[in-house]
């Protein structure tokens, strides 16, 4: 019964109009802030670290906005999983850089798309799959019923989900070698067994995945970034060029370019980044521990 509660909630929310979902998200985010939740504490800390140039009042204002935007993303998720591409396409009210993706795809070497936790990243995969076959990695959820809902919602159109193991990595290589699209969430802290390298993110040391560097070096693929910004009336799809450093043969330079690519997206709409994620964790003992809250 407990396992069925979350998917039932998301399915119910999916029946509501997008504007109502955003209103509920704004209220939920405001509540999390007023309760000084874990998400509120992490959001404040991350913004303090990444935007030292802002005054304390400006940091607080950005953190409150960000928490509301994060909650909106959660509220919108069920609707995106449950509805058709035609429904979602009707809610994409603007697009920037579509020609960048299509131009890179035409080169025939495959395109690696960096889709950070910015705006509503659930919108990105269906858009990419409307352009060409998409392969994306997927970490199964502990709740089997919720996992079933999410996997079904993310497997529509021309989307193939790859497991987060060696087999899944090989699927990514093959997809790029065949000239199609691979989607990566580039700003997740890699698991200890997955390896990683410390590189700056907003001038802060951050454990960063090396998978992207390996995919580029082994396949010669093109790279770009993509996110779906929440705007009035729907979403704006944005595709931008990746930082040139990402193509470097030197791994540290490449992962630095990866983080710079994510930061370039974030700076365009800072409040819509998922600042409640503990991005600066799993660092060696000599680094500060940022998330030791009371």
ABEGO torsion letter per residue (X at the ends): XAAAAAAAAAAAAAABBAAAAAAAAAAAAAAAAAAGBAAAAAAAAAAAAABAABBAAAAAAAAAAAAAAAAAAAAAAAAAAABBAAAAAAABABBBGAAAAAAAAAAGAEBBBBBBBBEBAAAAAAAAAAABBBBBBBBBBABAAAAAAAAAAAABEABBBBBBBAAAAAAAAAAAAAGBBBBBBAABBBBAAAEEBBBBBGGBBBBBBAAAAAAAAAAGBBBBBBBBBBBBGEBBBBBBBBBAAAABABAAAAAAAAAAAAAAAAAABAAABBAABBAABGBBAABBBAABBX
